[in-house]
Amino acid sequence: KQELKRRYESLNPALLKREIDRTLNLLYKAYQAKQTSAQKVEPKLKPLKKLMPATVSFLMTQPRGATVSS
């Protein structure tokens, strides 16, 4: 439980979002490259528009103070 608590407290939502966006961009570029090569073979395919992710709000609770039980 302590390990999960430490991991949760170390998470950075802004950094996670940047990493997810970067990875999505790489996936989209790979998709575009595949579609471009497929269009050379089959020109009937229509290229798909890039999908933009919805705006996300991160709600985080404040860490509770340490309690001492006797």
Backbone torsions as a table, in degrees:
resi	resn	phi	psi	omega
1	LYS	NA	-40.4	179.4
2	GLN	-63.2	-39.4	179.4
3	GLU	-62.9	-42.8	177.8
4	LEU	-63.9	-40.0	179.3
5	LYS	-63.3	-44.8	178.1
6	ARG	-62.2	-42.0	-179.5
7	ARG	-64.3	-44.3	178.8
8	TYR	-60.2	-44.1	-178.3
9	GLU	-69.0	-22.0	-179.7
10	SER	-88.4	-7.6	-179.0
11	LEU	-68.4	142.1	178.6
12	ASN	-123.0	102.5	-176.0
13	PRO	-57.7	-38.4	-179.5
14	ALA	-65.3	-43.2	178.4
15	LEU	-65.5	-42.1	178.0
16	LEU	-60.5	-42.3	179.4
17	LYS	-63.7	-42.3	178.3
18	ARG	-61.7	-42.2	179.6
19	GLU	-65.8	-40.2	177.9
20	ILE	-64.6	-45.3	179.0
21	ASP	-61.9	-41.3	179.0
22	ARG	-62.5	-43.4	179.7
23	THR	-66.8	-41.2	176.9
24	LEU	-61.5	-38.8	178.9
25	ASN	-64.1	-42.9	177.3
26	LEU	-63.0	-41.8	177.6
27	LEU	-62.8	-41.1	179.8
28	TYR	-65.7	-40.0	177.7
29	LYS	-62.8	-40.5	177.2
30	ALA	-64.3	-40.6	177.7
31	TYR	-62.2	-45.1	179.3
32	GLN	-61.0	-43.7	179.8
33	ALA	-61.8	-41.0	179.3
34	LYS	-66.7	-41.5	179.4
35	GLN	-65.5	-38.8	179.3
36	THR	-62.9	-44.2	179.5
37	SER	-69.1	-33.3	178.3
38	ALA	-70.4	-33.3	180.0
39	GLN	-68.2	-29.9	177.2
40	LYS	-65.1	-32.3	179.1
41	VAL	-84.5	-47.0	-179.6
42	GLU	-125.0	93.5	-176.9
43	PRO	-69.6	-4.2	-179.4
44	LYS	-75.0	-20.0	-178.4
45	LEU	-69.0	137.2	177.0
46	LYS	-95.5	134.8	177.0
47	PRO	-69.3	140.6	178.4
48	LEU	-85.7	148.3	176.7
49	LYS	-72.2	150.9	175.7
50	LYS	-69.7	129.2	178.2
51	LEU	-86.3	130.4	178.3
52	MET	-97.4	131.3	179.4
53	PRO	-67.9	150.9	178.3
54	ALA	-68.6	154.3	176.5
55	THR	-65.7	135.9	-176.7
56	VAL	-119.1	134.9	174.6
57	SER	-108.5	135.3	179.0
58	PHE	-102.1	123.6	176.6
59	LEU	-107.3	120.2	-179.1
60	MET	-125.1	140.3	176.2
61	THR	-85.8	151.0	177.5
62	GLN	-74.9	140.5	178.1
63	PRO	-63.1	140.0	178.7
64	ARG	-77.2	150.4	176.8
65	GLY	-69.0	156.8	179.6
66	ALA	-70.1	140.7	177.3
67	THR	-117.4	147.5	179.8
68	VAL	-116.9	123.4	177.3
69	SER	-103.6	144.7	-178.2
70	SER	-104.9	NA	NA
